[in-house]
Amino acid sequence: MKRQQPERAEQRAILEVLPLVGAEWWVLGTVRKRGDYQGTCQTPGICDIVAFVPRVNARAWSELVMIEGKAPGGRLSPAQKRFKAACNRADVEHLVGGVDAVLAWLRARGHRV
C-alpha cells in the first residue's frame, strides 16, 4: 500500500486557492525518482511555496509570502524554524500550515475566498 502524504495534499490545495486571488506562485524543490537521491536538493529549511499575492486595496502592489505546507500536527524542523525567523526579521510573511491557514491569512487581508 502506498503511504499517504498529507503535506503534499495540503500543498496541492494551497496551489488551487492562490490563483483565486490572482496570486503568482512557485513551488521550490522537486521529487526524485525512486533510487535517486531522496530529497529536493534545496537548502534545508527553505519553504515549499513562494507566492506574490495582490493586495486588496492597492492593485499595483503584491505581498510576498513564504508558505511551509504542513499537515495537521506537523512541526517545523530546526532549519525551517531558522528560515521562518529570517523571514520575520526581513518583514516577509511566512505561513505554516495547510490550506486552512492560507485561507485565514487571505481573508484577514480582505480577500473573498
Contacts in CASP RR format, 6 or more apart in sequence:
PFRMAT RR
TARGET T0000
AUTHOR 0000-0000-0000
METHOD contacts of the structure
MODEL  1
MKRQQPERAEQRAILEVLPLVGAEWWVLGTVRKRGDYQGTCQTPGICDIV
AFVPRVNARAWSELVMIEGKAPGGRLSPAQKRFKAACNRADVEHLVGGVD
AVLAWLRARGHRV
6 71 0 8 1.000
6 72 0 8 1.000
7 69 0 8 1.000
7 70 0 8 1.000
7 71 0 8 1.000
7 74 0 8 1.000
9 71 0 8 1.000
10 69 0 8 1.000
10 70 0 8 1.000
10 71 0 8 1.000
10 97 0 8 1.000
10 98 0 8 1.000
10 99 0 8 1.000
11 27 0 8 1.000
11 48 0 8 1.000
11 49 0 8 1.000
11 69 0 8 1.000
11 98 0 8 1.000
13 98 0 8 1.000
13 99 0 8 1.000
14 49 0 8 1.000
14 67 0 8 1.000
14 69 0 8 1.000
14 98 0 8 1.000
14 99 0 8 1.000
14 102 0 8 1.000
15 25 0 8 1.000
15 27 0 8 1.000
15 49 0 8 1.000
16 99 0 8 1.000
17 99 0 8 1.000
17 102 0 8 1.000
17 103 0 8 1.000
17 106 0 8 1.000
17 113 0 8 1.000
18 25 0 8 1.000
18 49 0 8 1.000
18 51 0 8 1.000
18 53 0 8 1.000
18 102 0 8 1.000
19 25 0 8 1.000
20 113 0 8 1.000
21 53 0 8 1.000
21 54 0 8 1.000
21 106 0 8 1.000
21 111 0 8 1.000
21 113 0 8 1.000
22 53 0 8 1.000
22 54 0 8 1.000
23 51 0 8 1.000
23 52 0 8 1.000
23 53 0 8 1.000
23 54 0 8 1.000
23 62 0 8 1.000
24 51 0 8 1.000
24 52 0 8 1.000
24 62 0 8 1.000
25 49 0 8 1.000
25 50 0 8 1.000
25 51 0 8 1.000
25 52 0 8 1.000
26 49 0 8 1.000
26 50 0 8 1.000
26 51 0 8 1.000
27 48 0 8 1.000
27 49 0 8 1.000
28 40 0 8 1.000
28 42 0 8 1.000
28 46 0 8 1.000
28 47 0 8 1.000
28 48 0 8 1.000
28 49 0 8 1.000
28 50 0 8 1.000
29 40 0 8 1.000
29 41 0 8 1.000
29 42 0 8 1.000
30 40 0 8 1.000
30 41 0 8 1.000
31 39 0 8 1.000
31 40 0 8 1.000
32 38 0 8 1.000
32 39 0 8 1.000
32 41 0 8 1.000
44 77 0 8 1.000
44 79 0 8 1.000
45 77 0 8 1.000
45 79 0 8 1.000
45 80 0 8 1.000
45 82 0 8 1.000
45 83 0 8 1.000
46 83 0 8 1.000
47 66 0 8 1.000
47 67 0 8 1.000
47 68 0 8 1.000
47 69 0 8 1.000
47 80 0 8 1.000
47 83 0 8 1.000
47 94 0 8 1.000
48 67 0 8 1.000
48 68 0 8 1.000
48 69 0 8 1.000
49 66 0 8 1.000
49 67 0 8 1.000
49 69 0 8 1.000
50 64 0 8 1.000
50 65 0 8 1.000
50 66 0 8 1.000
50 67 0 8 1.000
51 64 0 8 1.000
51 65 0 8 1.000
51 67 0 8 1.000
52 62 0 8 1.000
52 63 0 8 1.000
52 64 0 8 1.000
52 65 0 8 1.000
53 62 0 8 1.000
53 63 0 8 1.000
53 65 0 8 1.000
53 106 0 8 1.000
53 109 0 8 1.000
53 111 0 8 1.000
54 61 0 8 1.000
54 62 0 8 1.000
54 63 0 8 1.000
55 61 0 8 1.000
55 62 0 8 1.000
55 63 0 8 1.000
55 109 0 8 1.000
56 109 0 8 1.000
56 110 0 8 1.000
56 111 0 8 1.000
63 93 0 8 1.000
63 109 0 8 1.000
64 92 0 8 1.000
64 93 0 8 1.000
65 92 0 8 1.000
65 93 0 8 1.000
65 94 0 8 1.000
65 95 0 8 1.000
65 105 0 8 1.000
66 83 0 8 1.000
66 87 0 8 1.000
66 92 0 8 1.000
66 93 0 8 1.000
66 94 0 8 1.000
66 95 0 8 1.000
67 94 0 8 1.000
67 95 0 8 1.000
67 96 0 8 1.000
67 97 0 8 1.000
67 102 0 8 1.000
68 76 0 8 1.000
68 80 0 8 1.000
68 83 0 8 1.000
68 84 0 8 1.000
68 94 0 8 1.000
68 95 0 8 1.000
68 96 0 8 1.000
68 97 0 8 1.000
69 95 0 8 1.000
69 96 0 8 1.000
69 97 0 8 1.000
69 98 0 8 1.000
70 76 0 8 1.000
70 96 0 8 1.000
70 97 0 8 1.000
70 98 0 8 1.000
71 98 0 8 1.000
74 97 0 8 1.000
76 84 0 8 1.000
76 96 0 8 1.000
83 94 0 8 1.000
84 94 0 8 1.000
84 96 0 8 1.000
87 93 0 8 1.000
87 94 0 8 1.000
88 94 0 8 1.000
93 105 0 8 1.000
95 101 0 8 1.000
95 102 0 8 1.000
95 105 0 8 1.000
103 113 0 8 1.000
106 113 0 8 1.000
107 113 0 8 1.000
END
